[in-house]
Amino acid sequence: MPLPPVLACAVFDCVYNEGKVCHASAIHVGQEHPTCDTYEKGVGGSEIESPQATVGGCDVLLCRYNNNLSCGAPGVTVDFHENHADCETFVPRQI
Ligand code: SF4
């Protein structure tokens, strides 16, 4: 199954962000809170690796899109949450 693309990212002060596009080769979303672990504060566009990032892995087991630590969403968006970057596509799993 192809990895879901990062459709947009509003975190302009990340080194991988250029024009609201994430250019990391892949991002990792982490742990209990859907934080983008790949976020690295710096000058946007300075670490461009690929045309568009994908979600390489996700540890957020509480998300309905999480399937064995992989993201099953068709695509994700990332935005600021307080002072860090979060996956905005997160939807709590029904239990
Ligand atoms: S949509 Fe859910 S499973 Fe996919 S990266 Fe975001 S938090 Fe992880």
Backbone and ligand atoms as CSV (ligand in chain L), in Angstrom:
chain,resi,resn,atom,element,x,y,z
A,1,MET,N,N,0.839,-1.183,0.000
A,1,MET,CA,C,0.000,0.000,0.000
A,1,MET,C,C,0.883,1.245,0.000
A,2,PRO,N,N,0.616,2.205,-0.895
A,2,PRO,CA,C,1.462,3.404,-0.927
A,2,PRO,C,C,1.324,4.220,0.350
A,3,LEU,N,N,2.399,4.866,0.714
A,3,LEU,CA,C,2.372,5.720,1.907
A,3,LEU,C,C,1.566,6.971,1.608
A,4,PRO,N,N,0.755,7.449,2.582
A,4,PRO,CA,C,-0.064,8.646,2.335
A,4,PRO,C,C,0.801,9.899,2.221
A,5,PRO,N,N,0.457,10.794,1.299
A,5,PRO,CA,C,1.217,12.032,1.159
A,5,PRO,C,C,0.873,13.049,2.248
A,6,VAL,N,N,1.822,13.900,2.541
A,6,VAL,CA,C,1.540,15.079,3.367
A,6,VAL,C,C,1.028,16.142,2.396
A,7,LEU,N,N,-0.295,16.359,2.411
A,7,LEU,CA,C,-0.938,17.212,1.402
A,7,LEU,C,C,-0.585,18.683,1.576
A,8,ALA,N,N,-0.436,19.117,2.817
A,8,ALA,CA,C,-0.069,20.506,3.091
A,8,ALA,C,C,0.473,20.594,4.504
A,9,CYS,N,N,1.350,21.556,4.717
A,9,CYS,CA,C,1.887,21.802,6.060
A,9,CYS,C,C,2.030,23.302,6.260
A,10,ALA,N,N,1.379,23.809,7.295
A,10,ALA,CA,C,1.387,25.246,7.565
A,10,ALA,C,C,2.555,25.667,8.465
A,11,VAL,N,N,3.392,24.730,8.848
A,11,VAL,CA,C,4.463,25.023,9.797
A,11,VAL,C,C,5.653,25.610,9.021
A,12,PHE,N,N,5.573,26.910,8.789
A,12,PHE,CA,C,6.509,27.595,7.880
A,12,PHE,C,C,7.926,27.681,8.434
A,13,ASP,N,N,8.091,27.512,9.750
A,13,ASP,CA,C,9.440,27.643,10.299
A,13,ASP,C,C,10.154,26.296,10.451
A,14,CYS,N,N,9.715,25.297,9.680
A,14,CYS,CA,C,10.392,23.997,9.645
A,14,CYS,C,C,11.376,23.991,8.474
A,15,VAL,N,N,12.528,23.364,8.663
A,15,VAL,CA,C,13.546,23.346,7.601
A,15,VAL,C,C,13.061,22.608,6.343
A,16,TYR,N,N,12.066,21.743,6.478
A,16,TYR,CA,C,11.575,20.976,5.321
A,16,TYR,C,C,10.426,21.661,4.599
A,17,ASN,N,N,9.941,22.808,5.121
A,17,ASN,CA,C,8.761,23.462,4.552
A,17,ASN,C,C,9.152,24.522,3.534
A,18,GLU,N,N,8.550,24.414,2.373
A,18,GLU,CA,C,8.746,25.430,1.338
A,18,GLU,C,C,7.385,25.673,0.707
A,19,GLY,N,N,6.824,26.862,0.923
A,19,GLY,CA,C,5.530,27.189,0.336
A,19,GLY,C,C,4.402,26.277,0.796
A,20,LYS,N,N,4.385,25.913,2.078
A,20,LYS,CA,C,3.363,25.045,2.679
A,20,LYS,C,C,3.411,23.608,2.161
A,21,VAL,N,N,4.513,23.239,1.522
A,21,VAL,CA,C,4.714,21.852,1.101
A,21,VAL,C,C,5.853,21.269,1.936
A,22,CYS,N,N,5.624,20.065,2.487
A,22,CYS,CA,C,6.675,19.376,3.241
A,22,CYS,C,C,7.558,18.619,2.263
A,23,HIS,N,N,8.854,18.872,2.314
A,23,HIS,CA,C,9.800,18.249,1.388
A,23,HIS,C,C,10.733,17.251,2.075
A,24,ALA,N,N,10.370,16.812,3.294
A,24,ALA,CA,C,11.128,15.709,3.893
A,24,ALA,C,C,10.861,14.454,3.062
A,25,SER,N,N,11.747,13.485,3.104
A,25,SER,CA,C,11.472,12.253,2.352
A,25,SER,C,C,10.269,11.537,2.953
A,26,ALA,N,N,10.160,11.545,4.276
A,26,ALA,CA,C,9.003,10.974,4.971
A,26,ALA,C,C,8.961,11.588,6.359
A,27,ILE,N,N,7.756,11.667,6.913
A,27,ILE,CA,C,7.634,12.164,8.284
A,27,ILE,C,C,7.237,11.014,9.201
A,28,HIS,N,N,7.485,11.230,10.492
A,28,HIS,CA,C,7.022,10.297,11.512
A,28,HIS,C,C,6.123,11.067,12.471
A,29,VAL,N,N,4.987,10.484,12.761
A,29,VAL,CA,C,4.041,11.093,13.695
A,29,VAL,C,C,4.051,10.247,14.961
A,30,GLY,N,N,4.074,10.949,16.123
A,30,GLY,CA,C,4.464,10.171,17.279
A,30,GLY,C,C,3.581,10.058,18.480
A,31,GLN,N,N,3.687,8.927,19.061
A,31,GLN,CA,C,3.275,8.602,20.417
A,31,GLN,C,C,1.787,8.882,20.681
A,32,GLU,N,N,1.437,9.252,21.904
A,32,GLU,CA,C,0.020,9.382,22.225
A,32,GLU,C,C,-0.605,10.601,21.571
A,33,HIS,N,N,0.153,11.652,21.459
A,33,HIS,CA,C,-0.304,12.894,20.837
A,33,HIS,C,C,0.168,12.895,19.382
A,34,PRO,N,N,-0.655,13.362,18.416
A,34,PRO,CA,C,-0.254,13.275,17.001
A,34,PRO,C,C,0.763,14.348,16.580
A,35,THR,N,N,1.896,14.364,17.226
A,35,THR,CA,C,2.952,15.336,16.936
A,35,THR,C,C,3.780,14.886,15.743
A,36,CYS,N,N,4.114,15.823,14.869
A,36,CYS,CA,C,5.046,15.512,13.788
A,36,CYS,C,C,6.455,15.534,14.373
A,37,ASP,N,N,7.076,14.349,14.488
A,37,ASP,CA,C,8.423,14.246,15.077
A,37,ASP,C,C,9.504,14.749,14.129
A,38,THR,N,N,9.164,14.921,12.868
A,38,THR,CA,C,10.166,15.310,11.862
A,38,THR,C,C,10.391,16.817,11.860
A,39,TYR,N,N,9.471,17.562,12.461
A,39,TYR,CA,C,9.600,19.022,12.538
A,39,TYR,C,C,10.958,19.414,13.110
A,40,GLU,N,N,11.618,20.315,12.400
A,40,GLU,CA,C,12.895,20.842,12.882
A,40,GLU,C,C,12.914,22.340,12.589
A,41,LYS,N,N,12.928,23.115,13.641
A,41,LYS,CA,C,12.868,24.566,13.476
A,41,LYS,C,C,14.094,25.058,12.716
A,42,GLY,N,N,13.847,25.912,11.730
A,42,GLY,CA,C,14.949,26.459,10.946
A,42,GLY,C,C,14.413,27.214,9.749
A,43,VAL,N,N,15.295,27.528,8.833
A,43,VAL,CA,C,14.902,28.279,7.645
A,43,VAL,C,C,14.209,27.336,6.667
A,44,GLY,N,N,12.945,27.648,6.315
A,44,GLY,CA,C,12.172,26.801,5.413
A,44,GLY,C,C,12.873,26.593,4.085
A,45,GLY,N,N,12.838,25.360,3.601
A,45,GLY,CA,C,13.418,25.040,2.300
A,45,GLY,C,C,14.886,24.694,2.333
A,46,SER,N,N,15.538,24.789,3.494
A,46,SER,CA,C,16.981,24.557,3.534
A,46,SER,C,C,17.359,23.085,3.530
A,47,GLU,N,N,16.407,22.208,3.846
A,47,GLU,CA,C,16.716,20.767,3.909
A,47,GLU,C,C,15.850,19.974,2.929
A,48,ILE,N,N,15.525,20.526,1.784
A,48,ILE,CA,C,14.644,19.854,0.826
A,48,ILE,C,C,15.243,18.531,0.358
A,49,GLU,N,N,14.433,17.458,0.506
A,49,GLU,CA,C,14.890,16.116,0.136
A,49,GLU,C,C,14.040,15.502,-0.968
A,50,SER,N,N,12.758,15.874,-1.047
A,50,SER,CA,C,11.873,15.241,-2.017
A,50,SER,C,C,10.799,16.238,-2.449
A,51,PRO,N,N,10.095,15.977,-3.564
A,51,PRO,CA,C,9.041,16.887,-4.013
A,51,PRO,C,C,7.893,16.990,-3.025
A,52,GLN,N,N,7.553,15.886,-2.376
A,52,GLN,CA,C,6.454,15.881,-1.404
A,52,GLN,C,C,6.661,14.733,-0.437
A,53,ALA,N,N,6.515,15.037,0.842
A,53,ALA,CA,C,6.718,14.016,1.878
A,53,ALA,C,C,5.561,13.027,1.932
A,54,THR,N,N,5.849,11.875,2.496
A,54,THR,CA,C,4.820,10.894,2.831
A,54,THR,C,C,4.885,10.646,4.338
A,55,VAL,N,N,3.871,9.932,4.853
A,55,VAL,CA,C,3.889,9.544,6.268
A,55,VAL,C,C,4.557,8.170,6.348
A,56,GLY,N,N,5.780,8.146,6.827
A,56,GLY,CA,C,6.537,6.895,6.888
A,56,GLY,C,C,6.105,5.993,8.028
A,57,GLY,N,N,5.614,6.595,9.108
A,57,GLY,CA,C,5.184,5.803,10.253
A,57,GLY,C,C,4.432,6.664,11.239
A,58,CYS,N,N,3.601,6.021,12.040
A,58,CYS,CA,C,2.812,6.756,13.027
A,58,CYS,C,C,2.581,5.869,14.247
A,59,ASP,N,N,2.867,6.399,15.401
A,59,ASP,CA,C,2.698,5.652,16.655
A,59,ASP,C,C,1.388,5.962,17.361
A,60,VAL,N,N,0.512,6.754,16.726
A,60,VAL,CA,C,-0.700,7.210,17.409
A,60,VAL,C,C,-1.785,6.129,17.281
A,61,LEU,N,N,-1.739,5.172,18.183
A,61,LEU,CA,C,-2.660,4.039,18.111
A,61,LEU,C,C,-4.107,4.452,18.354
A,62,LEU,N,N,-4.319,5.615,18.980
A,62,LEU,CA,C,-5.674,6.100,19.235
A,62,LEU,C,C,-6.335,6.684,17.991
A,63,CYS,N,N,-5.613,6.816,16.891
A,63,CYS,CA,C,-6.192,7.377,15.669
A,63,CYS,C,C,-6.876,6.289,14.840
A,64,ARG,N,N,-8.044,6.599,14.326
A,64,ARG,CA,C,-8.796,5.601,13.544
A,64,ARG,C,C,-8.078,5.206,12.253
A,65,TYR,N,N,-7.156,6.037,11.774
A,65,TYR,CA,C,-6.430,5.719,10.539
A,65,TYR,C,C,-5.202,4.849,10.785
A,66,ASN,N,N,-4.856,4.646,12.059
A,66,ASN,CA,C,-3.639,3.895,12.344
A,66,ASN,C,C,-3.867,2.393,12.157
A,67,ASN,N,N,-2.992,1.774,11.383
A,67,ASN,CA,C,-3.086,0.357,11.098
A,67,ASN,C,C,-1.698,-0.256,11.277
A,68,ASN,N,N,-1.482,-0.890,12.417
A,68,ASN,CA,C,-0.175,-1.491,12.713
A,68,ASN,C,C,0.968,-0.499,12.556
A,69,LEU,N,N,0.796,0.672,13.113
A,69,LEU,CA,C,1.814,1.733,13.138
A,69,LEU,C,C,2.053,2.365,11.770
A,70,SER,N,N,1.142,2.115,10.822
A,70,SER,CA,C,1.166,2.810,9.535
A,70,SER,C,C,-0.089,3.666,9.421
A,71,CYS,N,N,-0.005,4.726,8.641
A,71,CYS,CA,C,-1.162,5.606,8.455
A,71,CYS,C,C,-1.960,5.145,7.237
A,72,GLY,N,N,-3.265,4.936,7.423
A,72,GLY,CA,C,-4.141,4.501,6.341
A,72,GLY,C,C,-5.000,5.613,5.776
A,73,ALA,N,N,-4.738,6.854,6.156
A,73,ALA,CA,C,-5.504,7.986,5.599
A,73,ALA,C,C,-5.091,8.205,4.139
A,74,PRO,N,N,-5.979,8.796,3.321
A,74,PRO,CA,C,-5.605,9.076,1.929
A,74,PRO,C,C,-4.525,10.161,1.825
A,75,GLY,N,N,-4.386,10.960,2.852
A,75,GLY,CA,C,-3.376,12.009,2.901
A,75,GLY,C,C,-3.554,12.739,4.213
A,76,VAL,N,N,-2.531,13.461,4.641
A,76,VAL,CA,C,-2.635,14.177,5.919
A,76,VAL,C,C,-2.221,15.629,5.724
A,77,THR,N,N,-2.690,16.467,6.650
A,77,THR,CA,C,-2.223,17.852,6.716
A,77,THR,C,C,-1.602,18.070,8.093
A,78,VAL,N,N,-0.652,18.989,8.132
A,78,VAL,CA,C,0.070,19.294,9.377
A,78,VAL,C,C,-0.066,20.788,9.633
A,79,ASP,N,N,-0.252,21.141,10.902
A,79,ASP,CA,C,-0.419,22.549,11.258
A,79,ASP,C,C,0.179,22.781,12.645
A,80,PHE,N,N,0.297,24.044,13.006
A,80,PHE,CA,C,0.774,24.397,14.342
A,80,PHE,C,C,-0.231,23.959,15.393
A,81,HIS,N,N,0.271,23.460,16.500
A,81,HIS,CA,C,-0.534,23.254,17.701
A,81,HIS,C,C,0.326,23.729,18.860
A,82,GLU,N,N,-0.098,24.833,19.492
A,82,GLU,CA,C,0.734,25.488,20.506
A,82,GLU,C,C,2.109,25.778,19.903
A,83,ASN,N,N,3.187,25.202,20.427
A,83,ASN,CA,C,4.514,25.520,19.889
A,83,ASN,C,C,5.144,24.364,19.125
A,84,HIS,N,N,4.305,23.457,18.627
A,84,HIS,CA,C,4.865,22.342,17.861
A,84,HIS,C,C,3.951,22.024,16.672
A,85,ALA,N,N,4.314,21.030,15.881
A,85,ALA,CA,C,3.559,20.652,14.683
A,85,ALA,C,C,2.736,19.406,14.963
A,86,ASP,N,N,1.482,19.412,14.533
A,86,ASP,CA,C,0.591,18.273,14.748
A,86,ASP,C,C,-0.017,17.788,13.440
A,87,CYS,N,N,-0.302,16.490,13.370
A,87,CYS,CA,C,-1.103,15.942,12.277
A,87,CYS,C,C,-2.556,16.339,12.521
A,88,GLU,N,N,-3.108,17.123,11.615
A,88,GLU,CA,C,-4.480,17.615,11.752
A,88,GLU,C,C,-5.511,16.615,11.225
A,89,THR,N,N,-5.054,15.556,10.615
A,89,THR,CA,C,-5.964,14.544,10.069
A,89,THR,C,C,-6.358,13.528,11.142
A,90,PHE,N,N,-5.710,13.579,12.274
A,90,PHE,CA,C,-6.017,12.681,13.405
A,90,PHE,C,C,-7.505,12.673,13.723
A,91,VAL,N,N,-8.073,11.496,13.835
A,91,VAL,CA,C,-9.461,11.311,14.275
A,91,VAL,C,C,-9.445,10.243,15.356
A,92,PRO,N,N,-9.990,10.519,16.543
A,92,PRO,CA,C,-9.959,9.526,17.610
A,92,PRO,C,C,-10.707,8.258,17.210
A,93,ARG,N,N,-10.130,7.131,17.557
A,93,ARG,CA,C,-10.761,5.841,17.303
A,93,ARG,C,C,-11.976,5.680,18.212
A,94,GLN,N,N,-13.078,5.140,17.680
A,94,GLN,CA,C,-14.266,4.875,18.503
A,94,GLN,C,C,-14.027,3.636,19.347
A,95,ILE,N,N,-14.228,3.756,20.673
A,95,ILE,CA,C,-14.057,2.564,21.529
A,95,ILE,C,C,-15.266,2.367,22.409
L,1,SF4,S1,S,-4.073,10.571,10.300
L,1,SF4,FE1,FE,-3.824,9.400,12.213
L,1,SF4,S2,S,-2.641,7.562,11.609
L,1,SF4,FE2,FE,-2.378,9.124,9.980
L,1,SF4,S3,S,-0.466,10.242,10.559
L,1,SF4,FE3,FE,-2.239,11.415,11.394
L,1,SF4,S4,S,-2.435,10.650,13.527
L,1,SF4,FE4,FE,-1.164,9.127,12.414
